[in-house]
């Protein structure tokens, strides 16, 4: 009888643990977004199609990310639970960037060749993340809308980036 009882307890614990694990790995969906976030997004972008959503917690603050496409325009937004936009990122064509941004990039590279850009709005701060080629190397620069270069880094090739990521993960484990 004790053996049967132990088997039953182990079985119940196993079921409980597996249910807990599946709850932890549950995929976040549009249905899981707070109503204020859904409403704010659909009001601001009625024709946009939601491509993905996620929930992130950083320094105790919960953000709701919406990845979307509006015609040909890709847009990512981070919302707070009350529906206020924390950050907006949207694709920008080369000719749609402020002249000050383009001028700053050309001044800092010998042969500036535009690849892609994103406009980033966080509160009243506006900047651009621009990927471009300079000769055979690819760079990414962060530039304010007034043309101040905040940072520039060389983009790693896929193999180098993968190795660097693995090294970072090993450091985190230690």
Buried (B, 14 or more C-beta within 10 A) or exposed (E): EEEEEEEEEEEEEEEEEEEEEEEEEEEBEEEEBBEBBBEBBEEEBEEBEBEEBBBEEEEEEEBBBBBBBEEEEBBBBBBBBEBEBBBBBBBBEBEEBBEBBBEBBEEBBEEBEBEBBBBBBEEEEBBBBBBBBBEEEBBBBBBBBEBEBEEBEEBEEEEEEEEEEEEEEEEEEE
